[in-house]
Amino acid sequence: MRWAIIFIILFLIIGSYIIIKSNSINLEDKEGKVIFAKKFGVWAYQLGKNTKDVVGLAVKKNWLPEEKNNLTRNITIVEEK
């Protein structure tokens, strides 16, 4: 569980860094902080939406194998007396 939390925090930090650098945002002034907050919010919302979509598709997927050759049906049990 600890590694999952560390991974999530690192993922958010890296995402924040990419948002700041790709948009040339200056966090030292108020306007830059507002722009960053808006862009981070949109990014986090899209991340959640995409995660929900992927999980929804994975849940709907048929993960069970097809029953074509079930070898256990041909096993004969012999009891010794």
C-alpha positions as a Markdown table, in Angstrom:
| # | Residue | x | y | z |
|---|---|---|---|---|
| 1 | Met | 0.0 | 0.0 | 0.0 |
| 2 | Arg | 2.9 | 2.3 | 0.8 |
| 3 | Trp | 4.3 | 1.9 | -2.7 |
| 4 | Ala | 1.0 | 2.7 | -4.3 |
| 5 | Ile | 0.8 | 6.0 | -2.4 |
| 6 | Ile | 4.4 | 6.9 | -3.3 |
| 7 | Phe | 3.7 | 6.1 | -7.0 |
| 8 | Ile | 0.5 | 8.2 | -7.0 |
| 9 | Ile | 2.3 | 11.2 | -5.4 |
| 10 | Leu | 5.3 | 10.9 | -7.8 |
| 11 | Phe | 2.8 | 10.6 | -10.7 |
| 12 | Leu | 1.1 | 13.8 | -9.7 |
| 13 | Ile | 4.4 | 15.7 | -9.2 |
| 14 | Ile | 5.6 | 14.6 | -12.6 |
| 15 | Gly | 2.3 | 15.6 | -14.1 |
| 16 | Ser | 2.5 | 19.0 | -12.4 |
| 17 | Tyr | 6.0 | 19.5 | -13.7 |
| 18 | Ile | 5.0 | 18.7 | -17.3 |
| 19 | Ile | 2.0 | 21.1 | -17.1 |
| 20 | Ile | 4.3 | 23.9 | -15.8 |
| 21 | Lys | 7.0 | 23.4 | -18.3 |
| 22 | Ser | 4.8 | 22.8 | -21.4 |
| 23 | Asn | 2.8 | 25.9 | -20.7 |
| 24 | Ser | 5.7 | 28.1 | -19.5 |
| 25 | Ile | 3.8 | 28.9 | -16.3 |
| 26 | Asn | 5.4 | 31.2 | -13.7 |
| 27 | Leu | 4.2 | 30.1 | -10.2 |
| 28 | Glu | 5.7 | 33.1 | -8.6 |
| 29 | Asp | 2.8 | 35.4 | -9.6 |
| 30 | Lys | -0.9 | 35.0 | -8.8 |
| 31 | Glu | -2.0 | 34.7 | -12.4 |
| 32 | Gly | 0.5 | 31.8 | -13.0 |
| 33 | Lys | -0.9 | 30.0 | -9.9 |
| 34 | Val | -4.5 | 30.4 | -11.2 |
| 35 | Ile | -3.6 | 29.1 | -14.7 |
| 36 | Phe | -1.7 | 26.2 | -13.2 |
| 37 | Ala | -4.7 | 25.3 | -10.9 |
| 38 | Lys | -7.1 | 25.4 | -13.9 |
| 39 | Lys | -4.9 | 23.3 | -16.1 |
| 40 | Phe | -4.1 | 20.8 | -13.3 |
| 41 | Gly | -7.8 | 20.5 | -12.5 |
| 42 | Val | -8.6 | 19.7 | -16.2 |
| 43 | Trp | -5.8 | 17.2 | -16.4 |
| 44 | Ala | -6.9 | 15.5 | -13.1 |
| 45 | Tyr | -10.5 | 15.4 | -14.3 |
| 46 | Gln | -9.5 | 13.8 | -17.7 |
| 47 | Leu | -7.2 | 11.4 | -15.9 |
| 48 | Gly | -10.1 | 10.2 | -13.7 |
| 49 | Lys | -12.5 | 10.0 | -16.6 |
| 50 | Asn | -10.0 | 8.0 | -18.7 |
| 51 | Thr | -9.4 | 5.7 | -15.8 |
| 52 | Lys | -13.1 | 5.1 | -15.4 |
| 53 | Asp | -13.5 | 4.4 | -19.1 |
| 54 | Val | -10.6 | 1.9 | -19.1 |
| 55 | Val | -11.8 | 0.1 | -16.0 |
| 56 | Gly | -15.4 | 0.0 | -17.4 |
| 57 | Leu | -14.2 | -1.6 | -20.6 |
| 58 | Ala | -12.0 | -4.1 | -18.6 |
| 59 | Val | -15.0 | -5.1 | -16.4 |
| 60 | Lys | -17.2 | -5.7 | -19.5 |
| 61 | Lys | -14.6 | -7.9 | -21.1 |
| 62 | Asn | -15.1 | -11.7 | -21.0 |
| 63 | Trp | -12.0 | -12.9 | -19.2 |
| 64 | Leu | -13.1 | -16.6 | -18.8 |
| 65 | Pro | -11.6 | -19.1 | -21.1 |
| 66 | Glu | -13.9 | -20.9 | -23.6 |
| 67 | Glu | -14.7 | -24.5 | -22.9 |
| 68 | Lys | -13.4 | -26.3 | -26.0 |
| 69 | Asn | -11.2 | -29.0 | -24.6 |
| 70 | Asn | -11.9 | -29.7 | -21.0 |
| 71 | Leu | -9.6 | -32.6 | -20.2 |
| 72 | Thr | -10.9 | -33.1 | -16.7 |
| 73 | Arg | -14.1 | -34.6 | -18.0 |
| 74 | Asn | -12.2 | -37.6 | -19.4 |
| 75 | Ile | -10.6 | -38.6 | -16.1 |
| 76 | Thr | -11.7 | -41.9 | -14.7 |
| 77 | Ile | -11.3 | -42.4 | -11.0 |
| 78 | Val | -10.3 | -45.9 | -10.0 |
| 79 | Glu | -10.7 | -47.0 | -6.4 |
| 80 | Glu | -8.5 | -49.7 | -5.1 |
| 81 | Lys | -9.9 | -52.2 | -2.6 |
